[in-house]
Structure formats: structure tokens, C-alpha cells
């Protein structure tokens, strides 16, 4: 028996082409995953920022309402007198102030 070694050049080329196709496919999947994860992270970050801004707007609106009520109260002379006595320590002539420690 004479042994002949037979080379199949087409087969090695097919194997090489198949390997490149698989590598290309894997690279495409990895790039797609990278882009998807990047976009998902950006979306979640923007969503968190929107949530923070909405809560900030709610706080500012509540503060605005409180200030509007304060404006209405400041137009009342009795309220102004109470605030002047409380915060500025103002007294009427002849009154004596007693401070009690906290």
C-alpha cells in the first residue's frame, strides 16, 4: 500500500472562512452589547436626573406657595407687630421684656 497524502486546499479555506465569519459575528454581538449597555446607562442616568429635577420643582413650588401665604399675612398689621416683637425684639413704650433661656 502506497500511502498518499491528499491535501484539500478548499477545505482549509472553508474552515478559515468559517472561523472569520464566526469571529466577525461574535465581534458584531459584542459591539451591539456595548452600545446597548451604554445607551441603557445613559437612559437610566437621564431618568434619575428627571426624577431629581421633578422633586426639586415640587419643593420650590411648595416654598413658593408658603411665600405667597407669607405675603398675604404681611399685609396684616397685627401679624407684622407679632413678627416684629418676635424676631426683632421690638416693644411698645413702657413694656419690659423678660427673656427666658431655652
C-alpha positions as YAML, in Angstrom:
chain: A
units: angstrom
residues:
- id: 1
  name: UNK
  ca: [0.00, 0.00, 0.00]
- id: 2
  name: UNK
  ca: [1.24, 3.19, -1.04]
- id: 3
  name: UNK
  ca: [0.08, 5.96, 1.16]
- id: 4
  name: UNK
  ca: [-0.71, 9.18, -0.49]
- id: 5
  name: UNK
  ca: [-1.23, 12.32, 1.44]
- id: 6
  name: UNK
  ca: [-4.07, 14.23, -0.01]
- id: 7
  name: UNK
  ca: [-4.40, 17.93, 0.73]
- id: 8
  name: UNK
  ca: [-7.76, 19.53, 0.41]
- id: 9
  name: UNK
  ca: [-6.99, 23.19, -0.03]
- id: 10
  name: UNK
  ca: [-10.65, 24.02, -0.41]
- id: 11
  name: UNK
  ca: [-11.43, 22.54, 2.98]
- id: 12
  name: UNK
  ca: [-8.82, 24.61, 4.82]
- id: 13
  name: UNK
  ca: [-10.10, 27.70, 3.04]
- id: 14
  name: UNK
  ca: [-13.67, 26.86, 4.09]
- id: 15
  name: UNK
  ca: [-12.53, 26.37, 7.66]
- id: 16
  name: UNK
  ca: [-10.70, 29.69, 7.59]
- id: 17
  name: UNK
  ca: [-13.72, 31.45, 6.10]
- id: 18
  name: UNK
  ca: [-15.98, 29.86, 8.70]
- id: 19
  name: UNK
  ca: [-13.66, 30.97, 11.52]
- id: 20
  name: UNK
  ca: [-13.59, 34.54, 10.21]
- id: 21
  name: UNK
  ca: [-17.39, 34.54, 9.91]
- id: 22
  name: UNK
  ca: [-17.76, 33.31, 13.49]
- id: 23
  name: UNK
  ca: [-15.24, 35.86, 14.78]
- id: 24
  name: UNK
  ca: [-16.98, 38.62, 12.81]
- id: 25
  name: UNK
  ca: [-20.36, 37.53, 14.21]
- id: 26
  name: UNK
  ca: [-19.01, 37.49, 17.78]
- id: 27
  name: UNK
  ca: [-17.46, 40.94, 17.32]
- id: 28
  name: UNK
  ca: [-20.77, 42.28, 15.98]
- id: 29
  name: UNK
  ca: [-22.61, 40.86, 19.00]
- id: 30
  name: UNK
  ca: [-20.07, 42.35, 21.43]
- id: 31
  name: UNK
  ca: [-20.24, 45.78, 19.78]
- id: 32
  name: UNK
  ca: [-24.04, 45.64, 19.85]
- id: 33
  name: UNK
  ca: [-23.99, 44.73, 23.55]
- id: 34
  name: UNK
  ca: [-21.55, 47.53, 24.29]
- id: 35
  name: UNK
  ca: [-23.74, 50.08, 22.51]
- id: 36
  name: UNK
  ca: [-26.91, 48.75, 24.15]
- id: 37
  name: UNK
  ca: [-25.40, 48.87, 27.62]
- id: 38
  name: UNK
  ca: [-24.06, 52.39, 27.00]
- id: 39
  name: UNK
  ca: [-27.45, 53.64, 25.85]
- id: 40
  name: UNK
  ca: [-29.20, 51.93, 28.76]
- id: 41
  name: UNK
  ca: [-26.85, 53.56, 31.27]
- id: 42
  name: UNK
  ca: [-27.36, 56.96, 29.65]
- id: 43
  name: UNK
  ca: [-31.15, 56.46, 29.72]
- id: 44
  name: UNK
  ca: [-31.14, 55.50, 33.39]
- id: 45
  name: UNK
  ca: [-28.94, 58.47, 34.25]
- id: 46
  name: UNK
  ca: [-31.28, 60.89, 32.45]
- id: 47
  name: UNK
  ca: [-34.30, 59.24, 34.10]
- id: 48
  name: UNK
  ca: [-32.72, 59.74, 37.55]
- id: 49
  name: UNK
  ca: [-31.89, 63.36, 36.70]
- id: 50
  name: UNK
  ca: [-35.51, 63.97, 35.64]
- id: 51
  name: UNK
  ca: [-36.74, 62.45, 38.91]
- id: 52
  name: UNK
  ca: [-34.37, 64.69, 40.90]
- id: 53
  name: UNK
  ca: [-35.45, 67.77, 38.97]
- id: 54
  name: UNK
  ca: [-39.14, 66.96, 39.48]
- id: 55
  name: UNK
  ca: [-38.65, 66.64, 43.22]
- id: 56
  name: UNK
  ca: [-36.70, 69.91, 43.19]
- id: 57
  name: UNK
  ca: [-39.54, 71.62, 41.30]
- id: 58
  name: UNK
  ca: [-42.06, 70.27, 43.82]
- id: 59
  name: UNK
  ca: [-40.01, 71.65, 46.71]
- id: 60
  name: UNK
  ca: [-39.68, 75.04, 45.01]
- id: 61
  name: UNK
  ca: [-43.42, 75.15, 44.27]
- id: 62
  name: UNK
  ca: [-44.22, 74.35, 47.91]
- id: 63
  name: UNK
  ca: [-41.82, 77.08, 49.03]
- id: 64
  name: UNK
  ca: [-43.44, 79.47, 46.56]
- id: 65
  name: UNK
  ca: [-46.89, 78.73, 47.99]
- id: 66
  name: UNK
  ca: [-45.59, 79.29, 51.53]
- id: 67
  name: UNK
  ca: [-44.10, 82.62, 50.46]
- id: 68
  name: UNK
  ca: [-47.38, 83.68, 48.82]
- id: 69
  name: UNK
  ca: [-49.18, 82.97, 52.10]
- id: 70
  name: UNK
  ca: [-46.48, 84.94, 53.94]
- id: 71
  name: UNK
  ca: [-47.06, 87.91, 51.60]
- id: 72
  name: UNK
  ca: [-50.77, 87.84, 52.42]
- id: 73
  name: UNK
  ca: [-50.02, 87.64, 56.16]
- id: 74
  name: UNK
  ca: [-47.51, 90.50, 55.97]
- id: 75
  name: UNK
  ca: [-50.29, 92.82, 54.82]
- id: 76
  name: UNK
  ca: [-51.99, 92.37, 58.21]
- id: 77
  name: UNK
  ca: [-50.78, 94.92, 60.81]
- id: 78
  name: UNK
  ca: [-51.31, 92.59, 63.75]
- id: 79
  name: UNK
  ca: [-49.18, 89.89, 62.13]
- id: 80
  name: UNK
  ca: [-46.46, 92.45, 61.39]
- id: 81
  name: UNK
  ca: [-46.48, 93.54, 65.02]
- id: 82
  name: UNK
  ca: [-46.21, 89.94, 66.25]
- id: 83
  name: UNK
  ca: [-43.31, 89.26, 63.89]
- id: 84
  name: UNK
  ca: [-41.53, 92.48, 64.87]
- id: 85
  name: UNK
  ca: [-41.85, 91.59, 68.55]
- id: 86
  name: UNK
  ca: [-40.77, 88.00, 67.96]
- id: 87
  name: UNK
  ca: [-37.84, 88.45, 65.60]
- id: 88
  name: UNK
  ca: [-36.64, 91.99, 66.23]
- id: 89
  name: UNK
  ca: [-37.34, 92.26, 69.95]
- id: 90
  name: UNK
  ca: [-39.39, 95.40, 69.47]
- id: 91
  name: UNK
  ca: [-41.56, 96.60, 72.37]
- id: 92
  name: UNK
  ca: [-44.15, 99.25, 72.92]
- id: 93
  name: UNK
  ca: [-43.20, 102.22, 75.06]
- id: 94
  name: UNK
  ca: [-43.32, 101.29, 78.71]
- id: 95
  name: UNK
  ca: [-43.18, 97.49, 78.18]
- id: 96
  name: UNK
  ca: [-40.47, 95.36, 79.77]
- id: 97
  name: UNK
  ca: [-39.09, 92.27, 78.03]
- id: 98
  name: UNK
  ca: [-38.19, 89.18, 80.02]
- id: 99
  name: UNK
  ca: [-36.03, 86.58, 78.25]
- id: 100
  name: UNK
  ca: [-36.37, 83.02, 79.44]
- id: 101
  name: UNK
  ca: [-33.47, 80.74, 78.49]
- id: 102
  name: UNK
  ca: [-34.12, 77.71, 76.32]
...
